[in-house]
Amino acid sequence: MSPHSRPNRLAQAFSCWNWKCALLSATARSLVYLAAMARNGLRGSLAMIAVEIVYVTLTAGVYAGMQQKALGLRSRQLSNFIVVFVVPGLAQGLDWIAHRFTGTTATGRTILAVSLFAVVSALFHLHVMRSGVLLTGHGRSLSDDFRRMPGLIAGFLRKLVSLFAGLISRSARTIESEAAL
C-alpha cells in the first residue's frame, strides 16, 4: 500500500458522512427518546439519551451519506426505496443492538415511537434532499439550508395531507363499492 492511498481512503470514508444530518438527527432523536421515556423517570431517560447522542452522532451522518449517494442511482424507485426503507431499517436494527449492548433497552412504546419517527424522517430527508437541501459537498451552508426549510416543510406537509386524503378517498370508494354489492 502506498502512503498516498491512505488519505484517499480516509477522504472517501468522510465523503459518505453527512455532518448536517448527523447534527440534526442526534438532536431530534434524543428529544423523541426523552418524550417517549418521560414516564420511566429522568435517570433512566438520561442514560438512554446519552447513548442516543453518541451513537446517532456517529452513525446518522453515515446513514444520511448513504441516502445522499442513493439519490444518484439511475432508478428513482430503487433510490426512494433505499432512502426510505433500507437505510432507516439498517439504522433501527443497529440502534436496537447498540442499546442492548449498553443495557439501555427501550420499551415497546419507545421502539414504536422511534420507528414511526424514522419513517417520517426518511420521507422528509427524501423530500429535502431531492430539493438540494441537507446535502454535503455541494457548497451550500447549513444556514442556507435552514432558510429554505419553511417552504420545504410546508411542501412536505402538503404532500402528506394529499397522500392521506387520497388514501381516505380510496378507502371510502372501496367501502361504497362493497356496500353496493
C-alpha positions in Angstrom: 0.0 0.0 0.0 1.4 3.4 -1.0 1.4 6.2 1.5 -0.8 8.2 -0.9 -3.6 5.7 -0.7 -4.4 6.2 3.0 -5.5 9.8 2.7 -7.7 8.9 -0.3 -9.4 6.2 1.6 -9.9 8.5 4.6 -11.3 11.2 2.3 -13.6 8.6 0.7 -14.9 7.5 4.1 -15.7 11.0 5.2 -17.3 11.8 1.8 -20.1 9.5 2.8 -20.6 11.2 6.2 -23.3 14.0 6.2 -22.5 16.2 9.1 -25.6 18.3 8.7 -27.9 15.3 9.2 -25.7 13.9 12.0 -26.2 17.1 14.0 -29.9 17.4 13.3 -30.7 13.7 13.8 -28.8 13.4 17.1 -30.8 16.4 18.4 -34.2 15.3 17.1 -33.9 11.6 18.0 -32.8 12.4 21.6 -35.8 14.6 22.0 -38.1 11.8 20.7 -36.4 9.4 23.2 -36.8 11.9 26.0 -40.5 12.4 25.3 -41.2 8.7 24.9 -39.3 7.8 28.1 -40.6 10.6 30.2 -42.8 8.2 32.3 -39.8 6.0 33.1 -38.1 8.7 35.1 -35.4 11.1 34.3 -32.5 8.9 35.5 -33.2 6.0 33.0 -34.0 8.5 30.3 -30.7 10.3 30.6 -28.7 7.1 30.1 -30.8 6.3 27.0 -30.4 9.8 25.7 -26.6 9.7 26.3 -26.3 6.5 24.3 -28.5 8.0 21.6 -26.5 11.2 21.3 -23.2 9.4 21.0 -24.4 6.6 18.8 -26.6 8.8 16.5 -24.0 11.5 16.1 -21.5 8.8 14.9 -23.9 6.9 12.6 -26.6 9.3 11.4 -24.1 11.1 9.2 -23.1 7.8 7.6 -26.8 6.9 7.0 -27.6 10.3 5.6 -24.5 10.0 3.4 -25.8 6.6 2.1 -29.1 8.2 1.4 -27.4 11.1 -0.4 -25.4 8.6 -2.5 -28.6 6.6 -3.2 -30.2 9.7 -4.8 -27.6 9.3 -7.7 -28.9 5.9 -8.7 -30.5 5.6 -12.1 -33.7 4.0 -10.8 -35.7 6.6 -8.9 -37.8 3.8 -7.4 -34.8 1.9 -6.1 -33.3 5.2 -4.8 -36.5 6.1 -3.0 -36.8 2.5 -1.5 -33.2 2.7 -0.3 -33.6 6.2 1.2 -37.0 5.4 2.9 -36.8 1.8 3.9 -33.3 0.2 3.6 -31.2 2.8 5.3 -33.7 3.5 8.2 -34.2 -0.3 8.6 -30.4 -0.7 9.0 -30.2 2.2 11.3 -33.1 0.9 13.5 -31.6 -2.6 13.7 -28.1 -1.3 14.6 -29.7 1.1 17.1 -31.5 -1.7 18.8 -28.2 -3.7 19.0 -26.4 -0.7 20.5 -29.0 -0.2 23.2 -29.0 -4.0 24.0 -25.2 -3.9 24.2 -25.2 -0.9 26.6 -28.1 -2.3 28.7 -30.4 0.6 27.8 -33.1 -1.3 26.1 -36.2 0.6 25.1 -39.8 -0.2 25.9 -42.1 -1.3 23.1 -43.7 2.1 23.1 -40.4 3.8 22.7 -39.4 1.5 19.8 -42.7 2.2 18.1 -42.3 6.0 18.6 -38.7 6.0 17.3 -39.7 3.7 14.3 -42.5 6.0 13.3 -40.2 8.9 13.6 -37.6 7.1 11.4 -40.1 6.6 8.6 -41.4 10.2 8.7 -37.8 11.4 9.0 -36.7 9.3 6.0 -39.6 10.6 3.9 -38.6 14.2 4.9 -35.0 13.5 4.1 -36.0 12.3 0.7 -38.1 15.4 0.1 -35.5 17.9 1.2 -32.5 16.1 -0.4 -34.3 15.9 -3.7 -34.7 19.7 -3.3 -30.9 20.1 -2.8 -31.1 20.7 0.9 -29.2 18.9 3.7 -26.6 17.7 1.2 -22.9 17.9 1.9 -20.2 18.6 -0.6 -22.5 20.9 -2.7 -21.2 24.3 -1.3 -24.4 25.2 0.5 -24.2 26.1 4.2 -26.4 24.8 6.9 -27.8 28.3 7.3 -28.7 28.4 3.6 -30.5 25.1 4.2 -32.3 26.5 7.2 -33.5 29.5 5.2 -35.2 27.1 2.7 -36.7 24.9 5.4 -40.1 26.7 6.0 -41.0 26.3 2.3 -39.8 22.7 2.3 -41.7 21.8 5.5 -44.9 23.4 4.0 -44.4 21.4 0.8 -43.8 18.2 2.8 -46.9 18.7 4.9 -49.0 19.4 1.7 -47.7 16.0 0.3 -48.6 14.2 3.5 -52.1 15.7 3.5 -52.6 14.9 -0.2 -51.4 11.3 0.5 -53.7 10.8 3.4 -56.6 12.4 1.5 -56.0 10.0 -1.4 -55.9 7.0 1.0 -59.2 8.1 2.7 -60.8 8.7 -0.7 -59.8 5.3 -2.0 -61.0 3.6 1.2 -64.3 5.4 1.0 -64.8 4.3 -2.6 -63.9 0.7 -1.7 -66.4 0.7 1.1 -69.1 2.2 -1.1 -68.5 -0.3 -3.9 -68.5 -3.3 -1.4 -71.7 -1.9 0.1 -73.3 -1.8 -3.4 -72.7 -5.5 -3.9 
